Amino acid sequence: MDIDTFSEKTADLFYDELGVRDPADLYRLTPDKMNALKGFGEKKTENLLQALENSKHCPLDRFLLAIGIPNVGKRTARDLAIRFETLDRLRSADSETLAQVDDIGEIIAESIIAFFSYPENTEMVNRLLEAGVQLQPIEKPIAGVFSGMTIVVTGVLEKYTRSEIEQIIRDQGGTAASSVSKKTAFVVAGDKAGSKLDKAKKLGVPVLTESEFEDKLKGN
């Protein structure tokens, strides 16, 4: 939830001394309870309460990452937030719908469905929302050269780091995926590309060099 000044040590303290057992319990803490703790003065309490208040305005992708859905990392959380836009739409999605999202296969789809099928997880999420957490839709990719394309970058590049070229792809409306599939528009391959290059060739996915990628970026 990206709560400023909230450390693992503080989490342990709140667990032991204040009976915090659920993430939503954090949003129900009062200044009096915090001030009574060792090491907590008025200023520290004030800062943490403000940080908790700020964290209530949470982008959907960050929330999905925070609640701990198995097999859902930062990139997958972002893809899900873009595709479904709201938590309710994601929670009601079936396996077939989830599998339409790039990089989500059967295992991740089942992990998402299983997570929301457990009453304790649903209760945890509902308690966070009742505590005032407001989920914000994330900005959709802008229209650009790579709009609607799923692109994989692999190997060692000369002009860019992998993260830099993936950001260019996103800035131009594309999706930077981590694995090659039939839905991949093309692969940008550098030196020592390895298994992703092999899979692209096997599936007949176009493979571009760094300079060919730059040509596409210029619209050539």
CORVEN-V272038 format. One record per backbone hydrogen bond with DSSP energy under -0.5 kcal/mol. CO is the residue of the C=O (numbers start at 0). NH is the residue of the N-H. Records with the same first field share a line. If there is no record, write none. Layout:
CO=NH, NH
This chain:
1=3
2=5
4=6
6=10
7=11
8=12
9=13
10=14
11=15
12=16, 17
13=17, 19
14=18
21=24, 25
22=25
23=26
24=27
25=28
29=33
30=34
31=35
33=36
36=39
38=40
40=44
41=45
42=46
43=47
44=48
45=49
46=50
47=51
48=52
49=53
50=54
51=55
52=55
53=56
55=57, 133
57=135
58=62
59=63
60=64
61=65
62=66
63=68
64=67
68=71
70=72
72=76
73=77
74=78
75=79
76=80
77=81
78=82
79=83
80=84
83=85
85=89
86=90
87=91
89=92
93=97
94=98
95=99
96=99
97=100
100=103
102=104
104=108
105=109
106=110
107=111
108=112
109=113
110=114
111=115
112=116
113=116, 117
114=117
117=120, 121
118=122
119=123
120=124
121=125
122=126
123=127
124=128
125=129
126=130
127=132
128=131
132=134
133=57
135=59
143=146
145=148
148=150, 174
149=184, 185
150=176
151=187
153=189
154=156
155=190
160=164
161=165
162=166
163=167
164=168
165=169
166=170
167=171
168=173
169=172
171=145
172=147
174=150, 176
176=152
180=183
184=205
185=151
186=188, 207
187=153
189=192
190=155
192=195
193=196, 197
194=198
195=199
196=200
197=201
198=202
199=203, 204
205=186
207=188
208=212
209=213
210=214
211=215
212=216
213=217
214=219
215=218
